[in-house]
């Protein structure tokens, strides 16, 4: 969660960058068991006018796996140390980080 002193409709790029860096650090530790995990864009967010990102592993057995495939995301590869962008329709389904 990115905390700000007041509600804003837009955030500066530095704040967003810092939030991504923090989320990446936390996610790499929290999802260390997975080969890959992702930070998702807010296309399915239910609260309008909020900067909102969700991080999750890429578990094929998750109830929301089909929604995962429909959501633009930044994929972090814990083994290779790389970050890649995935957009709906541009990739094949991702194998779970638990089974690679």
C-alpha positions as CSV (number, residue, x, y, z in Angstrom):
1,X,0.0,0.0,0.0
2,X,1.3,3.4,-0.9
3,X,0.4,5.9,1.9
4,X,-0.1,9.6,1.2
5,X,-1.2,12.4,3.6
6,X,-4.2,13.1,1.5
7,X,-6.3,11.6,-1.2
8,X,-4.9,12.3,-4.6
9,X,-6.3,11.4,-8.0
10,X,-2.8,11.3,-9.5
11,X,0.7,10.6,-8.1
12,X,4.1,11.7,-9.1
13,X,6.4,9.2,-10.9
14,X,8.9,9.2,-8.1
15,X,6.2,8.0,-5.6
16,X,5.0,5.3,-8.0
17,X,8.6,4.2,-8.7
18,X,9.3,4.0,-4.9
19,X,6.1,2.0,-4.4
20,X,7.1,-0.5,-7.1
21,X,10.6,-0.9,-5.7
22,X,9.2,-1.5,-2.2
23,X,6.6,-3.9,-3.5
24,X,9.3,-5.7,-5.5
25,X,11.5,-6.1,-2.4
26,X,8.6,-7.4,-0.3
27,X,7.3,-9.7,-3.0
28,X,10.7,-11.2,-3.6
29,X,10.8,-12.2,0.1
30,X,7.2,-13.2,0.4
31,X,7.1,-15.2,-2.8
32,X,10.6,-16.6,-2.5
33,X,9.1,-20.2,-2.7
34,X,7.9,-19.5,-6.3
35,X,10.1,-19.3,-9.4
36,X,7.9,-16.4,-10.7
37,X,5.4,-14.0,-9.2
38,X,3.7,-10.8,-10.5
39,X,2.5,-7.3,-9.8
40,X,-0.8,-6.7,-11.4
41,X,-2.3,-3.6,-13.0
42,X,-5.6,-2.4,-11.5
43,X,-7.9,-3.3,-14.3
44,X,-10.2,-5.2,-12.0
45,X,-9.9,-2.8,-9.0
46,X,-13.3,-2.0,-7.4
47,X,-12.3,1.3,-5.9
48,X,-12.1,4.1,-8.5
49,X,-9.5,6.9,-8.4
50,X,-7.0,4.9,-6.3
51,X,-3.5,3.8,-7.1
52,X,-3.8,0.1,-6.5
53,X,-1.5,-2.8,-7.2
54,X,-1.7,-6.4,-6.2
55,X,1.1,-9.0,-6.0
56,X,0.6,-12.7,-6.3
57,X,2.3,-15.9,-7.2
58,X,1.2,-17.4,-10.6
59,X,-0.4,-20.6,-9.2
60,X,-2.4,-22.3,-12.0
61,X,-4.7,-23.9,-9.3
62,X,-5.7,-20.5,-7.9
63,X,-9.5,-19.7,-8.2
64,X,-8.6,-16.5,-10.0
65,X,-6.1,-17.9,-12.4
66,X,-8.2,-17.0,-15.5
67,X,-8.4,-13.4,-14.2
68,X,-4.7,-13.4,-13.7
69,X,-4.3,-14.3,-17.4
70,X,-6.6,-11.4,-18.3
71,X,-4.7,-8.8,-16.3
72,X,-1.6,-6.8,-17.5
73,X,1.2,-7.6,-15.1
74,X,4.9,-7.3,-14.4
75,X,6.4,-10.8,-13.9
76,X,9.4,-11.1,-11.5
77,X,11.5,-14.2,-12.1
78,X,13.1,-15.1,-8.7
79,X,15.5,-17.7,-10.3
80,X,16.8,-15.5,-13.2
81,X,16.5,-12.2,-11.5
82,X,14.6,-10.7,-14.5
83,X,11.4,-8.7,-14.8
84,X,9.1,-9.0,-17.9
85,X,5.9,-7.4,-18.9
86,X,2.9,-9.6,-19.8
87,X,-0.3,-8.3,-21.4
88,X,-3.5,-10.3,-22.0
89,X,-3.5,-12.1,-25.3
90,X,0.2,-11.8,-25.9
91,X,1.4,-14.8,-23.9
92,X,0.5,-18.4,-23.3
93,X,-0.6,-19.4,-19.8
94,X,2.2,-19.3,-17.3
95,X,3.2,-22.4,-15.4
96,X,3.0,-22.0,-11.6
97,X,6.1,-21.0,-9.8
98,X,5.5,-24.0,-7.5
99,X,5.9,-26.6,-10.3
100,X,8.9,-25.4,-12.3
